[in-house]
């Protein structure tokens, strides 16, 4: 029997659950630090991370391998090893065709970590240096488990709501769904949906939190239901691959209705930012360059991504076509590109502040209040961004 594709879901874990999970964790610290380094500025020349970074930089992603993570897989040098059991890829860390003196370990998230949040996983396991954390998640966990993002892996979140244009020809944007009364499937606990209903864009009575990451309910409704998804994935899957559908969908980005979160930002536990400061000064520009290099030639990294997905065998189905579509769409919609500050990976303080303003009252109602006096620079910093690293 063919596997049913498992689609991404936004996984938010309540603070009580995170606290309980972290308290129960008994993972030993596995980081390996070194000290003193080269004078690399981020764009040209040989990079030596061996004196300033851990011997192995561990990054926890928020889902199974996919093109949205391509900037990390771009950094893998020759002889990278896929560990199917541990759901990770380990290899020498390269930039500009040169070995940096350290290794990188890229860990899968989502099903691979029992759908725990990345923040929870990071606070359980000190060997993880960096993890993917959305801006709204950073606000939610800022009081007990603070994180600080040091690079935006994508500039615009691909999160969207999609619908059947044949059933709803009058719908051109998410707000138009309200008048139709269409049920909108989403993953329960998704913060942006609280914003959408709270702002009156959709009615609370029409949103359905039973979405489980599979296409079954959407397909069975034969166009009557709308559904959350990712612009860089689901439109291609539903038009070309999902049995029982195989026709176009229309969508609008959640970003475009006033929720400009930074999706999958590369973050550290806040207390570790100073600890790894010398490493970050050189490694963040390397990651920025990874974004530029991946979108210039995504084939090598996507080859590793597709191989890893196959070997991990978690139920996540990913094809070459979907990987290619992701790259095409991220370029077309400018989900990746130069930030407001002009460089790849930078943060717009006004956007971060808007997410703080929107989500602070939401999390207060959920009894997971944000830290007092939370400001944009506490959850996202441009300190380590090399302004000369830009997309062509």
The 8 nearest C-alpha neighbors of each residue, nearest first, counted from 0:
[[1, 2, 3, 4, 314, 242, 316, 312],
 [2, 0, 3, 4, 314, 316, 242, 241],
 [3, 1, 4, 0, 314, 316, 5, 315],
 [2, 4, 5, 1, 213, 314, 316, 214],
 [5, 3, 316, 315, 2, 6, 213, 314],
 [4, 6, 315, 213, 212, 314, 3, 316],
 [7, 5, 212, 213, 4, 8, 315, 214],
 [6, 8, 212, 9, 5, 62, 228, 229],
 [7, 9, 212, 10, 186, 6, 211, 228],
 [10, 8, 189, 11, 186, 7, 188, 187],
 [9, 11, 8, 116, 12, 114, 189, 115],
 [12, 10, 188, 116, 189, 9, 13, 136],
 [11, 13, 116, 16, 17, 14, 10, 115],
 [14, 12, 16, 15, 17, 11, 367, 365],
 [15, 13, 17, 16, 367, 18, 12, 140],
 [14, 16, 18, 17, 13, 19, 367, 12],
 [17, 15, 19, 13, 14, 18, 20, 12],
 [18, 16, 14, 20, 119, 19, 15, 21],
 [17, 19, 15, 21, 16, 20, 14, 22],
 [20, 18, 16, 22, 17, 21, 15, 23],
 [21, 19, 17, 23, 22, 18, 16, 24],
 [20, 22, 123, 24, 18, 23, 19, 17],
 [23, 21, 19, 20, 24, 18, 123, 25],
 [22, 24, 20, 21, 19, 25, 123, 18],
 [25, 23, 21, 123, 22, 26, 20, 124],
 [26, 24, 27, 23, 123, 22, 124, 21],
 [25, 27, 124, 24, 123, 28, 125, 29],
 [28, 26, 29, 25, 124, 125, 126, 123],
 [27, 29, 125, 126, 30, 26, 124, 127],
 [28, 30, 126, 27, 31, 125, 124, 127],
 [31, 29, 126, 28, 32, 53, 125, 127],
 [30, 32, 53, 54, 29, 33, 55, 126],
 [33, 31, 53, 52, 30, 54, 34, 51],
 [32, 34, 50, 51, 53, 52, 49, 31],
 [33, 35, 50, 51, 52, 32, 36, 49],
 [36, 34, 50, 51, 33, 37, 277, 49],
 [37, 35, 50, 51, 48, 47, 38, 34],
 [36, 38, 39, 47, 46, 35, 48, 50],
 [37, 39, 40, 36, 46, 281, 47, 41],
 [40, 38, 41, 37, 46, 281, 44, 45],
 [41, 39, 42, 38, 281, 385, 43, 284],
 [42, 40, 284, 39, 385, 285, 43, 281],
 [41, 43, 40, 388, 387, 44, 284, 288],
 [44, 42, 41, 45, 40, 39, 95, 46],
 [45, 43, 46, 39, 42, 41, 95, 40],
 [44, 46, 47, 97, 43, 39, 99, 95],
 [45, 47, 99, 39, 48, 44, 37, 94],
 [48, 46, 99, 49, 100, 37, 45, 36],
 [49, 47, 99, 51, 52, 50, 100, 46],
 [48, 50, 100, 47, 101, 51, 52, 54],
 [51, 49, 34, 35, 36, 33, 48, 52],
 [50, 52, 34, 278, 35, 36, 48, 33],
 [53, 51, 278, 48, 49, 33, 32, 50],
 [52, 54, 32, 31, 55, 33, 56, 30],
 [55, 53, 101, 31, 102, 52, 32, 49],
 [56, 54, 102, 53, 103, 101, 57, 104],
 [55, 57, 103, 53, 104, 102, 128, 58],
 [58, 56, 104, 127, 128, 103, 55, 105],
 [57, 59, 129, 105, 130, 127, 106, 104],
 [60, 58, 130, 106, 105, 129, 131, 107],
 [61, 59, 108, 131, 107, 130, 62, 106],
 [60, 62, 108, 131, 109, 117, 59, 107],
 [63, 61, 108, 109, 107, 60, 64, 7],
 [62, 64, 107, 108, 109, 65, 308, 315],
 [65, 63, 304, 308, 107, 62, 68, 307],
 [66, 64, 67, 68, 304, 63, 322, 69],
 [65, 67, 69, 68, 322, 325, 301, 326],
 [66, 68, 65, 69, 325, 70, 326, 153],
 [69, 67, 66, 65, 70, 71, 64, 72],
 [68, 70, 66, 72, 71, 67, 73, 300],
 [69, 71, 290, 289, 73, 68, 293, 72],
 [72, 70, 73, 69, 74, 68, 289, 286],
 [71, 73, 69, 300, 74, 75, 70, 68],
 [72, 74, 70, 300, 71, 75, 289, 293],
 [73, 75, 93, 72, 71, 92, 94, 289],
 [76, 74, 92, 72, 73, 90, 93, 91],
 [75, 77, 91, 93, 92, 90, 74, 79],
 [78, 76, 79, 75, 91, 90, 93, 92],
 [77, 79, 80, 90, 76, 91, 75, 89],
 [78, 80, 90, 89, 77, 76, 75, 88],
 [81, 79, 89, 88, 90, 78, 82, 87],
 [80, 82, 88, 83, 87, 307, 89, 79],
 [81, 83, 87, 85, 84, 86, 88, 80],
 [84, 82, 311, 86, 310, 85, 81, 87],
 [83, 85, 86, 82, 311, 87, 310, 81],
 [84, 86, 82, 87, 83, 106, 111, 311],
 [87, 85, 83, 84, 82, 107, 311, 106],
 [86, 88, 106, 82, 105, 85, 107, 81],
 [87, 89, 81, 105, 80, 104, 82, 106],
 [90, 88, 104, 80, 79, 103, 105, 87],
 [89, 91, 79, 102, 75, 103, 80, 76],
 [90, 92, 102, 76, 75, 103, 101, 93],
 [91, 93, 102, 75, 103, 74, 76, 101],
 [94, 92, 98, 74, 76, 97, 99, 75],
 [95, 93, 96, 97, 74, 285, 98, 99],
 [94, 96, 97, 93, 45, 43, 44, 98],
 [95, 97, 94, 93, 98, 76, 74, 45],
 [98, 96, 93, 94, 95, 99, 45, 46],
 [97, 99, 93, 100, 92, 94, 91, 96],
 [100, 98, 47, 46, 48, 93, 101, 92],
 [99, 101, 49, 98, 48, 47, 102, 92],
 [102, 100, 54, 49, 99, 55, 92, 91],
 [103, 101, 91, 55, 92, 90, 54, 56],
 [102, 104, 56, 55, 92, 90, 89, 57],
 [105, 103, 89, 57, 88, 56, 58, 106],
 [106, 104, 58, 88, 87, 57, 59, 89],
 [105, 107, 87, 59, 60, 58, 86, 104],
 [108, 106, 63, 60, 86, 62, 111, 87],
 [107, 109, 62, 61, 60, 111, 112, 63],
 [108, 110, 114, 62, 111, 112, 61, 63],
 [111, 109, 113, 114, 112, 108, 313, 62],
 [110, 112, 108, 109, 113, 107, 86, 114],
 [113, 111, 114, 110, 108, 109, 115, 107],
 [112, 114, 110, 115, 111, 109, 108, 116],
 [115, 113, 109, 110, 112, 116, 10, 108],
 [114, 116, 113, 112, 117, 119, 120, 109],
 [115, 117, 119, 118, 12, 10, 11, 120],
 [116, 118, 120, 119, 121, 61, 130, 115],
 [119, 117, 121, 116, 120, 122, 132, 144],
 [118, 120, 116, 122, 17, 117, 121, 123],
 [119, 121, 117, 123, 118, 122, 124, 116],
 [122, 120, 118, 124, 123, 119, 127, 117],
 [121, 123, 119, 120, 124, 21, 118, 125],
 [124, 122, 21, 120, 24, 121, 119, 26],
 [123, 125, 121, 126, 26, 122, 127, 120],
 [126, 124, 28, 127, 122, 121, 123, 29],
 [125, 127, 30, 29, 28, 124, 128, 57],
 [128, 126, 57, 125, 129, 121, 124, 58],
 [127, 129, 57, 126, 58, 267, 56, 130],
 [130, 128, 58, 267, 266, 127, 265, 59],
 [131, 129, 59, 266, 58, 265, 60, 132],
 [130, 132, 263, 265, 264, 60, 61, 266],
 [131, 133, 263, 264, 266, 130, 136, 265],
 [134, 132, 262, 263, 136, 135, 261, 264],
 [135, 133, 137, 261, 136, 260, 138, 132],
 [134, 136, 138, 137, 133, 354, 139, 260],
 [137, 135, 139, 133, 138, 134, 140, 132],
 [136, 138, 134, 135, 140, 139, 141, 146],
 [137, 139, 135, 141, 136, 140, 369, 355],
 [140, 138, 136, 137, 369, 141, 135, 362],
 [139, 141, 144, 137, 138, 142, 145, 143],
 [142, 140, 145, 138, 370, 369, 144, 137],
 [141, 143, 370, 369, 140, 144, 145, 368],
 [144, 142, 141, 140, 145, 370, 18, 14],
 [143, 145, 140, 141, 142, 146, 122, 118],
 [146, 144, 141, 269, 140, 268, 142, 143],
 [145, 147, 268, 269, 267, 137, 378, 266],
 [146, 148, 378, 269, 379, 266, 267, 377],
 [266, 147, 149, 379, 265, 150, 264, 378],
 [148, 150, 380, 266, 265, 379, 381, 147],
 [151, 149, 344, 265, 148, 264, 345, 152],
 [150, 152, 344, 264, 153, 345, 154, 265],
 [151, 153, 264, 344, 150, 263, 265, 154],
 [154, 152, 335, 151, 155, 334, 262, 156],
 [153, 155, 335, 334, 151, 338, 336, 261],
 [156, 154, 334, 153, 157, 261, 335, 254],
 [155, 157, 262, 158, 261, 254, 334, 153],
 [158, 156, 229, 230, 231, 159, 155, 252],
 [159, 157, 229, 156, 252, 253, 228, 230],
 [158, 160, 252, 253, 228, 251, 229, 227],
 [161, 159, 227, 226, 250, 251, 228, 252],
 [162, 160, 250, 249, 226, 225, 227, 248],
 [163, 161, 225, 249, 248, 164, 250, 226],
 [162, 164, 248, 222, 165, 166, 167, 249],
 [165, 163, 168, 167, 166, 249, 248, 162],
 [164, 166, 163, 167, 168, 222, 248, 247],
 [167, 165, 164, 163, 222, 168, 223, 162],
 [166, 168, 164, 169, 170, 165, 163, 162],
 [169, 167, 164, 170, 165, 166, 171, 163],
 [168, 170, 167, 171, 175, 164, 166, 176],
 [171, 169, 175, 168, 167, 172, 176, 164],
 [170, 172, 169, 175, 173, 168, 249, 250],
 [173, 171, 175, 174, 170, 251, 250, 176],
 [172, 174, 175, 176, 251, 160, 171, 200],
 [173, 175, 200, 176, 172, 177, 201, 178],
 [176, 174, 170, 173, 177, 172, 178, 171],
 [175, 177, 179, 174, 173, 178, 181, 170],
 [178, 176, 201, 175, 180, 179, 174, 202],
 [179, 177, 180, 176, 175, 181, 174, 201],
 [180, 178, 176, 181, 177, 175, 167, 170],
 [179, 181, 177, 178, 205, 182, 176, 202],
 [182, 180, 179, 224, 176, 183, 223, 205],
 [181, 183, 205, 224, 206, 225, 207, 180],
 [184, 182, 225, 206, 226, 207, 224, 205],
 [185, 183, 226, 207, 210, 208, 225, 206],
 [186, 184, 208, 210, 227, 226, 207, 187],
 [185, 187, 210, 208, 189, 209, 8, 188],
 [188, 186, 208, 189, 185, 209, 210, 207],
 [189, 187, 11, 190, 186, 10, 12, 208],
 [190, 188, 187, 191, 192, 186, 9, 11],
 [191, 189, 193, 192, 188, 194, 135, 358],
 [190, 192, 194, 193, 189, 195, 258, 253],
 [191, 193, 195, 194, 190, 189, 196, 185],
 [194, 192, 190, 191, 196, 195, 197, 189],
 [193, 195, 191, 197, 192, 196, 198, 190],
 [196, 194, 192, 200, 198, 193, 197, 201],
 [197, 195, 201, 199, 193, 198, 203, 194],
 [196, 198, 194, 199, 195, 193, 200, 203],
 [197, 199, 195, 196, 200, 194, 201, 193],
 [200, 198, 196, 201, 197, 202, 195, 203],
 [201, 199, 174, 195, 198, 196, 202, 177],
 [202, 200, 196, 177, 199, 195, 174, 203],
 [201, 203, 204, 205, 196, 199, 177, 200],
 [204, 202, 196, 205, 206, 201, 197, 199],
 [205, 203, 202, 206, 207, 182, 201, 180],
 [204, 206, 182, 202, 203, 180, 183, 181],
 [207, 205, 183, 182, 203, 204, 184, 208],
 [206, 208, 184, 209, 183, 185, 182, 205],
 [209, 207, 187, 185, 186, 210, 184, 206],
 [208, 210, 207, 211, 186, 184, 185, 187],
 [209, 211, 186, 185, 184, 208, 212, 207],
 [212, 210, 213, 209, 186, 8, 185, 6],
 [211, 213, 6, 5, 8, 7, 210, 214],
 [212, 214, 5, 215, 211, 6, 4, 3],
 [215, 213, 217, 216, 218, 212, 241, 4],
 [214, 216, 218, 217, 213, 219, 220, 212],
 [217, 215, 219, 218, 214, 220, 213, 210],
 [216, 218, 220, 214, 219, 215, 224, 221],
 [217, 219, 215, 221, 220, 216, 214, 244],
 [218, 220, 216, 221, 217, 215, 222, 243],
 [219, 221, 217, 223, 218, 222, 224, 216],
 [222, 220, 219, 218, 223, 217, 224, 244],
 [221, 223, 163, 220, 224, 166, 217, 162],
 [222, 224, 220, 221, 181, 166, 225, 182],
 [225, 223, 182, 222, 181, 183, 220, 217],
 [224, 226, 162, 183, 161, 184, 182, 181],
 [227, 225, 184, 183, 161, 160, 185, 228],
 [226, 228, 160, 185, 159, 161, 184, 225],
 [227, 229, 159, 158, 160, 233, 226, 230],
 [230, 228, 158, 157, 231, 232, 159, 233],
 [229, 231, 157, 232, 159, 233, 158, 234],
 [230, 232, 325, 229, 328, 157, 329, 233],
 [231, 233, 229, 230, 234, 235, 325, 321],
 [232, 234, 236, 235, 237, 229, 228, 230],
 [235, 233, 237, 236, 232, 248, 238, 230],
 [234, 236, 238, 233, 237, 239, 232, 321],
 [237, 235, 233, 240, 239, 238, 234, 241],
 [236, 238, 241, 234, 245, 235, 239, 233],
 [239, 237, 245, 246, 247, 235, 236, 234],
 [238, 240, 245, 236, 237, 235, 241, 246],
 [239, 241, 236, 237, 242, 245, 238, 235],
 [242, 240, 237, 244, 245, 236, 243, 239],
 [243, 241, 244, 240, 245, 237, 218, 239],
 [242, 244, 241, 218, 245, 219, 221, 237],
 [243, 245, 242, 241, 246, 218, 237, 238],
 [246, 244, 238, 239, 237, 241, 240, 242],
 [245, 247, 238, 244, 237, 248, 239, 163],
 [248, 246, 238, 249, 234, 237, 245, 163],
 [247, 249, 163, 162, 234, 164, 161, 250],
 [248, 250, 161, 162, 164, 163, 247, 251],
 [251, 249, 161, 160, 162, 159, 248, 252],
 [250, 252, 159, 172, 160, 173, 253, 161],
 [251, 253, 159, 254, 255, 158, 157, 160],
 [252, 254, 159, 255, 256, 158, 258, 251],
 [255, 253, 259, 258, 252, 256, 257, 156],
 [256, 254, 253, 252, 257, 258, 251, 259],
 [257, 255, 253, 254, 258, 252, 173, 195],
 [256, 258, 255, 254, 259, 253, 353, 195],
 [257, 259, 254, 260, 253, 256, 191, 354],
 [260, 258, 254, 257, 350, 261, 354, 155],
 [261, 259, 134, 258, 262, 354, 135, 133],
 [260, 262, 134, 133, 156, 264, 155, 259],
 [261, 263, 133, 156, 264, 260, 153, 134],
 [264, 262, 131, 132, 133, 152, 265, 261],
 [265, 263, 151, 131, 132, 152, 262, 133],
 [264, 266, 131, 150, 148, 130, 149, 151],
 [148, 267, 265, 147, 130, 129, 149, 264],
 [268, 266, 129, 146, 147, 269, 128, 148],
 [267, 269, 146, 271, 270, 145, 147, 266],
 [268, 270, 146, 147, 271, 145, 272, 267],
 [271, 269, 268, 272, 273, 274, 145, 267],
 [272, 270, 274, 269, 268, 273, 275, 267],
 [273, 271, 275, 274, 269, 270, 276, 267],
 [272, 274, 276, 275, 271, 270, 269, 277],
 [275, 273, 271, 272, 276, 270, 277, 278],
 [276, 274, 278, 272, 273, 277, 279, 271],
 [275, 277, 273, 279, 278, 274, 272, 280],
 [278, 276, 280, 279, 275, 51, 281, 52],
 [277, 279, 52, 51, 275, 276, 280, 281],
 [278, 280, 282, 276, 281, 283, 277, 275],
 [281, 279, 383, 277, 278, 282, 283, 276],
 [280, 282, 279, 278, 283, 284, 41, 39],
 [281, 283, 279, 285, 284, 278, 280, 286],
 [282, 284, 286, 285, 279, 281, 383, 280],
 [285, 283, 41, 287, 286, 282, 385, 281],
 [284, 286, 282, 288, 283, 287, 289, 41],
 [287, 285, 289, 283, 288, 284, 282, 290],
 [288, 286, 284, 289, 290, 285, 343, 283],
 [287, 289, 291, 285, 290, 286, 292, 284],
 [288, 290, 70, 286, 292, 287, 291, 73],
 [291, 289, 70, 287, 293, 288, 292, 294],
 [290, 292, 288, 289, 294, 293, 390, 295],
 [293, 291, 295, 289, 294, 290, 288, 296],
 [294, 292, 297, 290, 296, 295, 291, 70],
 [293, 295, 296, 297, 292, 291, 290, 326],
 [294, 296, 292, 293, 291, 297, 290, 391],
 [295, 297, 293, 294, 298, 292, 299, 300],
 [298, 296, 293, 294, 300, 299, 301, 295],
 [297, 299, 301, 300, 296, 302, 293, 323],
 [300, 298, 302, 301, 297, 303, 296, 73],
 [301, 299, 73, 72, 303, 302, 298, 297],
 [302, 300, 304, 298, 303, 299, 297, 305],
 [301, 303, 299, 305, 300, 304, 298, 306],
 [304, 302, 306, 300, 301, 305, 307, 299],
 [305, 303, 301, 307, 64, 302, 306, 65],
 [304, 306, 308, 302, 307, 303, 301, 309],
 [305, 307, 303, 309, 304, 308, 302, 310],
 [306, 308, 310, 304, 309, 305, 311, 303],
 [309, 307, 305, 311, 306, 310, 64, 304],
 [308, 310, 306, 307, 312, 311, 305, 316],
 [309, 311, 307, 312, 83, 308, 306, 81],
 [310, 312, 83, 308, 309, 313, 86, 307],
 [313, 311, 310, 309, 314, 308, 315, 83],
 [314, 312, 315, 311, 110, 111, 308, 316],
 [313, 315, 312, 5, 316, 4, 2, 3],
 [314, 316, 5, 313, 4, 317, 63, 6],
 [315, 317, 4, 314, 5, 318, 308, 2],
 [318, 316, 321, 315, 305, 308, 319, 322],
 [317, 319, 321, 320, 322, 316, 305, 323],
 [318, 320, 322, 321, 323, 317, 305, 301],
 [319, 321, 323, 318, 322, 324, 317, 235],
 [320, 322, 324, 318, 323, 319, 325, 232],
 [323, 321, 319, 325, 324, 320, 66, 318],
 [324, 322, 320, 326, 325, 321, 319, 327],
 [323, 325, 321, 327, 322, 326, 328, 320],
 [326, 324, 231, 322, 328, 323, 327, 232],
 [325, 327, 329, 323, 324, 328, 330, 322],
 [328, 326, 324, 330, 325, 329, 331, 323],
 [329, 327, 331, 325, 330, 326, 231, 332],
 [328, 330, 334, 326, 332, 331, 327, 333],
 [329, 331, 333, 328, 327, 332, 335, 326],
 [330, 332, 328, 333, 329, 327, 334, 326],
 [333, 331, 334, 329, 330, 328, 335, 327],
 [334, 332, 330, 335, 331, 329, 336, 155],
 [333, 335, 155, 329, 332, 154, 153, 330],
 [336, 334, 153, 333, 154, 329, 330, 155],
 [337, 335, 390, 343, 333, 338, 154, 334],
 [336, 338, 343, 342, 341, 389, 390, 339],
 [337, 339, 341, 340, 345, 342, 343, 336],
 [338, 340, 341, 347, 337, 345, 346, 342],
 [341, 339, 338, 342, 345, 347, 346, 337],
 [342, 340, 338, 337, 339, 386, 343, 389],
 [343, 341, 337, 389, 386, 338, 388, 340],
 [342, 344, 337, 389, 338, 345, 287, 336],
 [345, 343, 151, 150, 152, 287, 342, 338],
 [344, 346, 338, 343, 381, 150, 151, 342],
 [347, 345, 348, 381, 151, 338, 344, 379],
 [346, 348, 350, 349, 339, 351, 345, 340],
 [347, 349, 351, 350, 375, 352, 346, 376],
 [350, 348, 352, 351, 347, 353, 375, 354],
 [351, 349, 353, 347, 352, 348, 259, 354],
 [350, 352, 348, 354, 353, 349, 375, 355],
 [351, 353, 355, 349, 350, 354, 375, 348],
 [354, 352, 356, 350, 355, 351, 357, 349],
 [353, 355, 357, 351, 356, 352, 358, 135],
 [354, 356, 352, 353, 358, 357, 359, 138],
 [357, 355, 353, 354, 359, 358, 352, 360],
 [358, 356, 354, 355, 359, 353, 360, 194],
 [357, 359, 361, 355, 360, 356, 354, 362],
 [358, 360, 362, 361, 355, 356, 357, 369],
 [361, 359, 363, 362, 358, 364, 357, 356],
 [362, 360, 358, 364, 359, 363, 365, 193],
 [361, 363, 365, 367, 368, 364, 359, 360],
 [362, 364, 368, 360, 366, 365, 361, 367],
 [365, 363, 362, 361, 366, 360, 367, 368],
 [364, 366, 362, 363, 367, 361, 368, 13],
 [367, 365, 363, 364, 368, 362, 14, 13],
 [368, 366, 362, 365, 363, 14, 139, 369],
 [369, 367, 363, 362, 366, 370, 139, 359],
 [370, 368, 142, 141, 139, 138, 359, 371],
 [369, 371, 142, 141, 373, 372, 368, 138],
 [372, 370, 373, 369, 142, 368, 141, 374],
 [371, 373, 374, 370, 369, 377, 375, 142],
 [372, 374, 371, 370, 377, 375, 369, 355],
 [373, 375, 377, 376, 372, 352, 378, 355],
 [376, 374, 377, 351, 352, 378, 348, 379],
 [375, 377, 379, 380, 378, 374, 348, 147],
 [376, 378, 375, 374, 379, 147, 373, 380],
 [377, 379, 147, 376, 375, 148, 146, 137],
 [380, 378, 148, 376, 147, 377, 375, 149],
 [379, 381, 376, 382, 149, 148, 378, 147],
 [382, 380, 384, 383, 345, 346, 149, 379],
 [381, 383, 380, 384, 149, 280, 385, 379],
 [382, 384, 280, 381, 283, 279, 385, 149],
 [385, 383, 381, 382, 386, 284, 283, 345],
 [384, 386, 387, 284, 388, 41, 383, 342],
 [387, 385, 342, 388, 384, 341, 389, 340],
 [386, 388, 385, 389, 342, 42, 41, 341],
 [389, 387, 386, 342, 385, 343, 42, 288],
 [390, 388, 342, 343, 337, 387, 391, 341],
 [389, 391, 291, 336, 337, 343, 388, 342],
 [390, 389, 291, 336, 337, 295, 388, 294]]
